[in-house]
Amino acid sequence: HFSVAQGLASDMTTCLTAGANGAVWVGTVYGLSCFQGERFTTFRTRDGLPGTEILALATDGAGGIWIGTNLGPAHWEKGMLTPHHWLMPVDGLADAGNGEMWASGKSFGLLRGQISSIRKMRQMLPLGRVTALSARPGGAAWAAMEDGAVWRFEGGAKTAVGATLPPGGIRSLYQDDERNVWAGLNGGGLARLKERQLIPIPAPGGGTGTDAVIALAGDREGRLWAGGASGELMLFRKDRFHAVDAGPGFGAKGPILTLCAGSGGSLWIGKRGGGLYRWDQGNVSVPDAGGKSIAAVVTALFEDQSGRLWIGTEAEGVLNYHGGKFTRFTRRDGFSRDQANCIAQQPDGTLWFGTADGGINCLRNGGVRTFRTADGLGSDSVRALLVDRAGLLWVGTTDGLSLYREGRFISFTARQGLTHGMVSQIGGDNAGHFWLASNRGLLRVPRGELLEVADGVRARVTAVPFGSGDGMPSPECPGGRQNATLMDPAGRLWFTTIRGLVAMDRPVPETTPPPAPSAMVEQVALDDGTALADPLIFGQGVTFPGGLTVPPGLRRLEFQFTAPSLRSPEKILFRHRMKGLDADWTYSGTGRNAMYFRLPFGTYEFQVEASGEEGRWAGSPGVAVVVRPHYWETTPFKAGIGVAVVLAVAGLLGLRSRRRRELEQVRLRIAGDLHDELGSNLAGIVLLSRRVGRQSAIGERERGELGEISRIAVQTTQAARDIVWFINPSCDTLPEMILRMRETAAILLTEIPYDFQAPEATDQESLPPEFRRHLFLAFKELLHNVARHSGASRVEVMVQIINRRFSISVRDNGVGFDPETIQHSGGLKNAQLRLKRLHGELRVRSRPGGGSLIEFSAPLS
């Protein structure tokens, strides 16, 4: 606490400002004080002040201090105080830039210029007390007068601000960095002043519910006509609508649904329950339709390029009125519905008719084609049509906006940035924006961005919402009718609402766009609602210098974020992503929180950005997030599991290898026993039978039987040798396989010249026993057939190994055979079955008298 006792000039302070080097300047009713370091320095008239009472303080661009006193201004710079004796109170000061200052006082109003001399300043406002003054160097200045008037100065222009403020006047003004002007009121609290883009225009009805405006039309004289729920025809004059007397009985026949200004100066009126009317120079008439009403409900009126009037009805088709005659078009003519609620025409003459639930009908060169959602249309319920200056057709539907281009429709929805799902009205301004109306207010969308989305250049558009806070009498805009919006000759857009009309002033370009709002994280919470951090200082987000570490098994992690902005906080859009998890940004619209469920362990970074009306995105540094793993997700645990698996596999492989060696030992023992025991016994039978057969004492019959015994014993010996070969593990290699085939060919083809070709096999790869058994027996069966049945004088056997396939071909020049007649013979059938078990194949080529070629192969693996 500082007072006179600490060196302050007076305990009654009037104003404050900050100077260079951390100095604080304090104005009082009895002099000026400067606090720097730990003490005050006081200035009074004896030190050069023109007057004792300090009324205003301001800092200029050069770092000097301007002081307004009860007798004129003074200037402090570089330790020197320079007085300017105006002999008039200066109660307001502000830096205007370029060496100029703003100065206000009751005796001279508002001045701007070189403050060193009152003669060098220009009078900006006449005499009168300026109660508040705020300016930005080189920018706008705002001044509030004692009579309640508020003035804005920028770029040499002076504009009266039509602000509606509580009584009592403005005591102070402040301009923030977002072009808002804050007004401190005398007993009325705090108010924010900003330029209004939307102007509400109430329609007659007094808020009774009959002031819903449904239709608009502008005639060639520049007059604006309106009609709505009350059924009255209204004309806009002197900033308000006036009811037009259209004759007895006109206003009692239902609401006006559509209006159309004809090229001949007449006004066409479509009503519910009354059909079609024509207003011309104060006279209302009903077009002659043979004594009958053309329709009970007229929903759309449109005059085409040739002056023909097109009439959409609710259930009685589409009519064309020309030359005093009506022509009706219905489903029989190709239309999808006997109804149309909006009509438009492209420069090439193509007419479009939007329906409530039948898509859109296109009338071109006498033919009708219907487009629906299957053709790319956003919805089959069409509510508005617009042909822009380039001749492109834009369609408002219950599910977004659609563009017809090059024979197809392209739709825009919330996925492309249109936050309002329904589009009931479409208007285009002179600045290249589309204004889309719905039951939730207006959206301003750059037309160029829509085309870029259609071309695939960008993913989303910048859609700025407008609602009640921007001047709309109601955010709900009716649609589904013709002429619900229009542009007047002055370039203003008009929209209908259920509480009168809203007009949009032509946008004023801003020389320096305001900064984009910067998004920041406000709070981080776990799944049980526990807040991990809250901001300690208003306007600053939470920070985690070492990163945010969350425990394992977290079910939900919630981030709450905001963007400190006072310009239009309700219009700020957000997008966020968890870097390391999300591939792209997630657009949350105006939502200010993001939740992540069951985040996998790892390191992430949560990022959030905000976008204001200008469409630029900005954000603060992201929040590092470290999700700790469960113990079974840690590297040591996984390494231990890996070691355990390796040991288990090694144990299994060792066990398998040991079992294989044991099996090989068993096979080797069996092979040895068969060779030693069975082989020697069979050899003894052969020798004994031959010895007995050579004795002369036995008869021929007995000698023949002994010969048969010897033959069977020889065959059995050969079969035993094959079995020993199959069982013996030392014969499981490829070279042993080829050697065994060569030996078999020598035994079976003893009486036929043959040639056996085989590669020099050096690969000692082990072959499965089943492979050896089936392939060898198939080979042996085929050689046996050649030896017994071919009658060949030459046999060629070729063994090949190609791409890990074991291939054998047997060619002879014998009698040949018909493959079709013996394909089911025992030998070939057995060979086919064996090869099938090996996933092999058998091919036979032969003809009677032409020898034969038999080829078979099987994969080694």
C-alpha positions, 0 to 999 in steps of 0.5 A: 500500500502506497500513500502520501507517507511513501511519497505519493503526490496525493492519496486521491489518484486519477489515472495510471500508465506504464512508462519505460524501464518499469516505471509507473506514472500516477496522476493525482489531484495534486500533482504527478508521481513516478514510481521506479525502483523503491521510491516516488518522484513527484512533479508539480507546477514548480517542476513545469506542469501547466496545472496541478490536477492530473486528468489523463496520462498516455505513452507515445511511440517514442517512449515519452509520457503525455500528461493532461492537466487542468490547464493543458498538456505536458510532455516528459521525455528523457528526463525533461518535462515540457509544458504546453499552456493551453489554459484549458483542461485536457481530460483525454489523451491517446497515441495516434501514431506518426508523432500525432496524439488524440486530445479531448476536453470539454472546451474544444471537443476532440483534437488530433495532431501535433500536441505541442501546439493547439494550432497544429491539431485538427478538430475531429468532434465539435465542442462537448465533453468526451467521456472516454477515449481509446486509440491504437497507434496507426489504427482505429480510435473510439470516442464516447460523448457525454450525450451518449454518442459513440464515434469511430475513426479509422483511415480518415473516416468518421463513423457514428456507432449505433450502439444501444447502451444502458442509460448513464453514458460511458466512463471508459473505453478499451480496445483489445487485440481482437478488435473488440471495444470494451466500454465501462458504463456509468452504473450499467456494468460492462459492454462490448462494442463491435461492428454489426454485420446483421441487421434485424428487420421486424415484420408487422405482427408485434411478436404474435407469431404471425411475423414469420417472413417466408418469401422475398422479391425485389422488383426492377424499381429496387423495391423489396417485397415480402410475404409471410404467415400473416398473408399480408403483402409487405413493402420495405420503405424507410428501414421498415416494412409496411403492409400493402392493401391488396384488396378485399379478401386477399389477406384472408386466404392463407399465408404467402409462400412465394413471390416473383417480380415479373419483367413487365413490372408486375408482382406474382404472388403464390399462396396457400389456399388461394393459389396464384395472384398477380399484383400490378400497380395496386390492382390484384387479379387472378390469371384466367385458367378457364374458370378454375384455380390452377392449384390450391397451394402455390409453392414456387414462382420463377420467371425464366430467360424468355419471360415465361412464368414457371409455377411449382405447386404442392401436389398438382404438378409444375405449370408454365404460364406464357401468352395467357395459357397454362401448360402442366407437367406431371409424373406422366411427363417424366417428373419424379413428383407432382410438386416443386418447391424451388426452381432455378435456370442455368445460362444454357437454359436448363431448368431445375425443379427441387422437390420435397422428397423426390430429388431434383428434376432437370428439364433440358431440351424437352427431356426430363431427368431426375437426380437423387442421392444415388447420383451424389445429391446430398438428400432427396429433400431439396430446400433451396436452389442457387445458380451463381455468377459462373453458371454453377448450380448449388442445391440446399438439402436436408443433408448439406449442400450439393454442387452440380458440375460436369454432369454429376453432383458433389455434396458437402456435409459436416465432414467437409466443415458445414456444421449445420446439417440442413441448408434451407436458403442460399445467398451469395455476397459480393465478397465471394462468400456463400451464406447458408441458412438453416434452422440453426442460423447462418453459415458464411462459407468462402465459395472458393474453398467449396470448389477446392474441396470439390477438386480434392485440393482441401479437405474442409471449408472454413464455415463461420456461424451467425446467430442471435448474438450477431443480430438475428431476430431468430436463428431459425430460417424457414426454407423449402420455398422459392425466393426465401433470400435475395440480394438488393441493388445496394448489395445487401443480402436478405434472409427470412426468419420466423421472426421477421427478416435479417439483412447483411451489410456489405462486409467491410474489409479489415486492413489488418486481420485480427490474430487467430485464437490460440488453443490451450489445454485447460484441464486433464482428467482421468476416467474417475474424474480426477483432475491432474492439473488446472490453470493457476493463472487466467488465460494460461493453459496447463503445462507438464514440463516433464510430460504427463505420465498416466498409470497403466490400464487407464480406461479414459483420458480427457482433455479440456481445452479453450482459446481465450478470445473475446471477439466471437468465442461462440464461433471458435472451431477446434481440432485435435489429435494425439500424435503417435496415435491419430493419423490426422486431425479430429475436428470437434467443431465448437466442442472443447473436450477430447476423450481417449479410451484405453490408450496403449502404452507408449509416448504421445503428444496431445495437440489442439488448435483453434480457428476464428472467423478468418479460418487460420489455425493456431495452437500452443505447444502440445502436451506430452503424454506417457502411458506406463505399461503393465508389467507384462508389456515391459521390455524385461518381461517380454525378454524373459518370455522370449528367452523362455520360448527360445529355451522351450523350442530348443528343448523341443527340438533337442527332444525331437532330435533325440527321438529321431536318433533313437528312431534311426537306431531302431530302424538301423537295428531292424534293417540289420536283423532283416539283412542278417537273419531273413537274408541268410535264411532266404539265401539258404533256401535258394542254395538248398533248392538248387542243390536238390534240383540237381539230383537225378533221383527226383522226378521232373515234377519235383524238380519244377516245384523246387525251381519255383521255390528257388524263384520265390525265394529269390524274389523274396530276397529282392523284396527284403533288400528293398525293405532293408533299404527303406528302413535303413536311415543311412539310405535316406539321402538323394544320392542313395535314392538315385543309386537304388534306382540305377541298381533296380534298372540293372536288375529289371532290364537285364535282357533289354539294352537301356540307358540310365541318365541321372545328375551327380547328386552331392546334396546329402539332404535327408528325404522323408521315408514316405517320399522314398517309398512311394516314388521308388515303388512307382518307378519300380512298377513302371520298369516292371511293366516295360520289361514284361509288356513293351517288347522294346529293344531300347529303353531310356531312363532319365532322372532330373531335379528341377526347382526342387522337383524330382522328375523321372522319364521312362521312354521305350521303342516297344509296341506301345498302347492306347492310354485311354484303354489301360488308364485303369490298369493295375500298374499305372493306377498304383503309380498314380495313387502313390504320386498323388500322396506325394502331391505329384503328377503322372503323364503318359504318352503312347500309341500302338506301335509307337513306343511309349513315354511315361513321366512323373514327378513330385516335390522334394519338400 
